[in-house]
Amino acid sequence: MQGLYWIASYPRSGNTWLRLLLDSYLHGGAAVDINRISPSGLMYSRAFADDVLGIDTADLLPAEILALRPQVMRAIRDRHVDPVMLKTHDMRHRLADGQWTLPADVSLGGVYLVRDPRDVALSLARFLSCPLDQAITVMATAGQQRATSHDQQATYLVNLWGSWSENVRSWLAADPFPIHLVRYEDLRARPRQVMAGILRAFDLPVDHDRIVAAVAATSLEILHQQEQQRGFIEYAGRERFFGSGAVAGWRHRLTPAQAGRIRDQHGEVMARLGYEDR
């Protein structure tokens, strides 16, 4: 069976940790290497897209690259005999010609990982090396795109984040294919039970002993140590990539005004996900 399974989230919502959990699980609960994660980010590879399309995508505008994304996704599917897991931070978006950037005909399903946006803001500020208020603004910016500058064109294709609310709404919608919703907080609190649901969403067998081993193999202490010793090739920022992974850390680090901004900007979606009173 050919096709793509999505490991999707707004940035800083636990996507990399989930990919590492899956990587360990698929290898029997083995130790992980943060610089060799098998559920890949191939959809953002400029080198792969250039090969598939036969053009230099560095010559294209972000909108032109997004218009070609369905073609690249179909090439990933067609070049693999078995299903492929891909990470994405993109919102699901319909193009002017009616196609979806992440088309249903290549998509077998997937998981959407969501996290309290107040904790996302803290992590995003560190990731972007920017003030917290600026990160909150980024999260509220409709149609937000990243990796659009010329100094990034050698490696990555444009990312279509949208705002936090746009991103979440796009994945909660029924179109163009169904997904399995997971809250980061639930994955942290009940990894065995939540991982079982994730594995079923990927049509994988559920082995609880392997889940326990994978959780142990991907503890934050291990990930921090690896990043300190070897760096993390997916991140070129000044700060460390792997943070504390805290749940409700915003209570001690956001001002009332900052928490209020996030609630004002995203309150409807937060309430839908059960975050309004956390």
Order of alpha helices (4+ residues) and beta strands (2+ residues): beta-alpha-alpha-alpha-beta-beta-alpha-alpha-beta-beta-alpha-beta-alpha-alpha-alpha-alpha-alpha-alpha
